[in-house]
Amino acid sequence: MHSAHRPRHAGDPGFRRPARHRGPSPAGPATARGQRGFALVELLTVCAMLAVVTGALLSLLETATRIVPRDVEWSHVVTESRTGLRRLVRELRQADAIHGATPNAVDFEVTIGGRQRRVMYACDVPDSAPAERRCTRVEAAPGAALPAPASGAPVIGRLRNGTLADPVFSYTPDAIAPRHVEVRIRVPSSGERSRSGGPVHDVVLHDGAYLRNQDLVG
């Protein structure tokens, strides 16, 4: 009677380990396929997309480069003009007497630092650019002759108005006995660097002052 076969183990005599399979791994071809390089068409497509994105970014950068300096100049022009306009109107409000009032100049007496002074703002003085004017301020002691407006300190520059057709000053009820002075200035929206850059729109600023002395002094 034959004995039952039992499985052999590593320590038994005549035990042989089964040969290991050394052929190519079933995952080998898939791994190789997953590591293949990009095709030429794919590389060309990616390059074209990068070129489009780069062009769009450069266009945005160029636009920002043009807009930022323009906005800075606009802010600078408006700030300077407002500062000069506030000074002019503030002194007009403190006027004690009016000596003369024209569409583009006003001559008055005002107390400054406890002293009586005669002041004139003239806003039809030619500026350095053609068709532009500036508003200057001159002062003297009461009864003394005023300096020439062209020699005065500039208060507002690059005026587009300051003509008879487009005056700076208007008076209510009239220039003979003004009770209120309206001041209107028109300046270009760009700064000095954009003078040759083509036409620009104008910025209009205005303010007004009620006069303490309503009578014109002869």
SVG drawing of the C-alpha trace seen along z (x, -y; Angstrom):
<svg xmlns="http://www.w3.org/2000/svg" viewBox="-27 -157 46 159">
<polyline fill="none" stroke="black" stroke-width="0.4" points="0.0,0.0 1.5,-3.3 2.0,-6.0 0.3,-9.4 2.4,-12.1 3.1,-15.0 4.4,-18.3 8.1,-18.9 9.6,-21.8 12.9,-23.6 14.7,-21.4 13.8,-18.1 16.3,-16.0 15.9,-16.5 13.9,-19.7 14.2,-22.0 12.9,-25.5 10.6,-26.2 12.3,-28.2 11.3,-31.9 9.9,-33.4 12.5,-35.7 10.6,-36.8 9.4,-40.4 7.0,-41.8 3.5,-42.1 3.6,-45.8 6.8,-46.4 5.2,-47.4 2.7,-49.7 5.4,-51.3 7.4,-51.9 4.4,-53.4 3.8,-55.7 7.4,-57.1 7.4,-57.9 8.3,-61.5 6.1,-64.3 5.3,-64.3 6.4,-67.2 2.8,-68.3 2.2,-68.5 5.3,-70.6 4.3,-73.0 0.8,-73.3 2.2,-74.2 4.7,-76.7 1.8,-78.4 -0.3,-78.7 2.6,-80.1 3.2,-82.7 -0.5,-83.8 -0.4,-84.1 2.9,-86.0 1.5,-88.4 -1.6,-89.1 0.5,-89.8 2.8,-92.1 -0.2,-94.0 -1.6,-94.5 1.8,-95.7 2.1,-98.2 -1.4,-99.5 -0.5,-99.9 2.7,-101.7 0.8,-104.3 -2.0,-104.8 -0.1,-105.1 2.0,-108.1 -1.0,-109.8 -3.0,-109.4 -0.1,-110.7 0.2,-113.8 -3.5,-114.4 -3.5,-114.2 -0.5,-116.6 -2.1,-119.2 -5.4,-119.1 -3.7,-119.4 -1.6,-122.4 -4.5,-124.2 -6.8,-123.6 -4.1,-124.9 -3.8,-128.2 -7.5,-128.5 -8.0,-128.1 -5.4,-130.8 -7.0,-133.3 -10.5,-132.8 -9.4,-132.9 -7.8,-136.3 -10.8,-137.6 -13.1,-136.6 -10.9,-138.8 -10.9,-141.8 -11.6,-145.1 -12.0,-147.1 -12.1,-146.5 -10.0,-148.8 -10.8,-147.2 -12.6,-144.2 -12.2,-142.9 -13.0,-139.5 -9.4,-138.3 -8.1,-140.4 -9.2,-141.7 -7.4,-144.4 -8.3,-144.7 -7.1,-145.6 -6.7,-143.0 -5.3,-142.7 -2.4,-140.2 -0.7,-139.6 -2.2,-142.8 -0.9,-144.9 -3.0,-146.5 -1.8,-145.4 -3.0,-146.0 -3.1,-142.7 -3.9,-142.0 -4.5,-138.6 -4.1,-138.7 -5.0,-135.6 -4.3,-136.6 -0.5,-136.6 1.0,-134.5 2.4,-131.2 5.4,-129.4 3.1,-127.2 1.1,-128.7 -2.6,-129.4 -2.0,-128.9 -1.9,-131.6 -1.1,-131.8 -2.5,-133.5 0.0,-135.6 -0.2,-137.6 1.4,-140.9 1.1,-143.1 2.2,-146.5 1.5,-148.9 -1.8,-150.8 -1.5,-153.8 1.7,-152.4 1.9,-151.3 1.6,-147.6 4.4,-145.7 3.7,-144.4 1.6,-141.2 4.1,-139.4 6.7,-139.8 4.3,-138.4 4.5,-135.0 2.6,-132.3 -0.4,-131.0 -2.1,-128.9 -0.3,-127.8 -1.4,-126.4 -4.7,-128.1 -6.8,-127.3 -9.2,-130.2 -8.3,-133.8 -9.6,-135.4 -12.6,-137.8 -14.5,-134.9 -13.7,-132.5 -13.0,-134.7 -11.7,-133.6 -13.8,-136.0 -17.5,-136.8 -19.2,-139.2 -22.6,-139.5 -24.5,-141.7 -21.8,-143.4 -18.1,-144.4 -19.0,-148.0 -20.3,-147.0 -19.6,-143.2 -21.1,-141.4 -19.9,-138.0 -17.0,-136.9 -17.0,-133.5 -13.6,-132.1 -13.5,-129.5 -10.3,-128.0 -9.7,-125.5 -6.5,-123.5 -5.4,-120.5 -5.6,-117.1 -2.0,-116.1 1.3,-117.4 4.3,-118.9 5.6,-115.6 2.4,-115.0 2.3,-118.3 3.5,-116.6 1.4,-113.5 -1.7,-114.6 -4.9,-116.3 -6.1,-115.9 -9.3,-116.9 -9.6,-119.9 -10.3,-119.9 -12.6,-122.7 -12.4,-124.0 -14.4,-126.8 -15.1,-128.4 -16.6,-131.7 -16.3,-134.4 -18.7,-136.8 -17.0,-140.2 -17.1,-142.0 -16.9,-145.4 -19.5,-145.7 -18.5,-149.1 -15.8,-149.8 -13.2,-152.1 -12.2,-154.8"/>
</svg>
